[in-house]
Amino acid sequence: MPNLKVLDMNGKEVGDITLSDKVFGAEINGAVLHAAVRAYLMNQRQGTQSTLTRTEVSGGGKKPWRQKGTGRARQGSTRAPQWTHGGVALGPKPRSYRTELTKKTRRVAMFSALSSKVAAGDMIVLDSIKTEEYKTKTMVKMLEAVGAAGKALVVLADNDNKVVRSFSNIPGVVTAQYNTINVYDILNCNKLIIVRSAAEKIEEVYA
């Protein structure tokens, strides 16, 4: 079972935590991680791009010249794709890019993502994250103290508005609750910072 140190906001060790092998010590499945990230990115696409076909552009009602005898290529409309201001052939139309993963696949992907951070030494467990005021400077100092300057995902046990707002102005830092984290955000950060109570709740949910 993975055993990690628990730090306070000043970077001092205040204890340790033994994590579940099933959730934080699982075998890392690269293929499932790829599928989960691909599905996440595809589901972010709006699919609202649209082009006008030859039936939708204005003009072109009359045949530009007679069919035979002019020496020129036959043309039926000045709004065919080969004409200037003509329609677009086979262009994109509104569509849904949404794709779904099975529940089992999503669970395996989550276990693999969390386990990869533990295996790489990029997961930091904090005893708690608290602030009495909206202060970005406090959170910057905390990140520096625990060695997590740069891209980081901060996972909280509950929605503490002061903490979330204090992190919001720090470039590269994303906050989430334990029940809203996703595989993409976990893999996209350099450091995964998780509050002890949030780690315990993740284990309750998945284990």
C-alpha positions, 0 to 999 in steps of 0.5 A: 500500500502506498504510504505518503507523508502528510504536510501542512501549509508550511511544508512541514511533515505532520504525519503520514497516510496509507492509501488504498492499493486499489485506488492509488496503487493500481497497475497503470493502463496506458491504453485506457488513459488514452481513451479517457483523455480522447473522450474528454477532449472530444466531449469538449467540442461544440460541433457548431462549425457550418459551411454553406453548400451550393444550395444555400449561397445566394445567386446562381439561378441562371445557367451562365451560358448555353450548353454547347457551341461556346467552346467553354466548359459546360456550367450549370450554375455560378454557385458551384464549388469551382466558382468564386463565391460558390458553395463549399463541397463536403464542408463541415456541418453541425454535429455531435462529437460526443463519445461515451466510456463504460463505467468500468473503463472510467474507473480503471482510467481514474485508478491509473491516473491517480496511481501514476501520480503516486508512482511518479512522486507527484502527489502531495497530501496536505493536512488541510487548506484554510484561509481566513480571507481572500488572499492569493499571496497565501496560496502562492506561499503554500505552493512554494512551501510544498514544492508545487510551483507551476501547473497543479491540481488542488483537490478539496473535500468540500467547496471552500469559496475563500480557498477556491477564489484565492487559487483562481488568480494563480496561472496554471492552478486548477481547483476541484472537489473530490467528486468532480475530478477527471482523468484529463486534469489529473494527467495535465498537472505537474503536481496533484495536491490533495487534502487528506479528507479528500483522499479518504473520500475518494477511497470511500467512493471508489473502494 
